[in-house]
Amino acid sequence: MPTVIVNPMNENQQTGVSAPPRLETLRGKTVGLLDISKPGGSVFLDRIERLLKERHGVARVVREVKPTFTKRAPGEVIEKLRGVDAVIEALAD
């Protein structure tokens, strides 16, 4: 039987995407906080939410949770974060 060598690299050509411009300030902005469902993520985001409001004048925080950290966020979770000025994703353990 012949040996088959498989390349584990993604050989699809990637197209470059420019990063959005940085916000000048968080004051008065809406920030999304995405909990990826790892242990401790909600504790981390509770603290981040408090600091964003107290120190940076964030007007509103939108909190969403992925059902599991092992998969991409479902479309409905992403949709709820659409329109916020910035998103912070919690990675914790």
ZIMOUR-V623251 format. One record per residue. N is the residue number from 1. D_FIRST is the distance of its C-alpha to the first C-alpha in Angstrom with 1 decimal. Layout:
N_D_FIRST, N_D_FIRST
//
This chain:
1_0.0, 2_3.8, 3_6.6, 4_9.3, 5_12.8, 6_15.5, 7_19.1, 8_21.4, 9_24.4, 10_26.2, 11_26.0, 12_28.8, 13_32.0, 14_34.7, 15_38.3, 16_41.0, 17_43.7, 18_47.0, 19_48.3, 20_51.4, 21_54.7, 22_55.8, 23_58.6, 24_61.9, 25_62.9, 26_61.9, 27_65.6, 28_66.0, 29_62.2, 30_59.9, 31_57.0, 32_54.0, 33_52.5, 34_49.0, 35_48.2, 36_44.4, 37_45.0, 38_44.2, 39_46.7, 40_49.8, 41_49.3, 42_52.3, 43_54.5, 44_53.4, 45_54.2, 46_57.5, 47_58.6, 48_57.3, 49_59.1, 50_62.4, 51_62.1, 52_61.3, 53_64.5, 54_66.7, 55_65.9, 56_64.5, 57_66.5, 58_63.6, 59_65.2, 60_62.5, 61_59.2, 62_56.7, 63_54.4, 64_51.1, 65_48.4, 66_44.7, 67_43.6, 68_40.8, 69_39.8, 70_36.1, 71_36.3, 72_38.1, 73_41.8, 74_42.3, 75_44.2, 76_47.4, 77_47.5, 78_47.0, 79_49.6, 80_52.2, 81_51.8, 82_52.2, 83_55.5, 84_56.0, 85_56.8, 86_54.2, 87_51.5, 88_50.8, 89_47.6, 90_47.9, 91_45.1, 92_46.3, 93_45.5
//
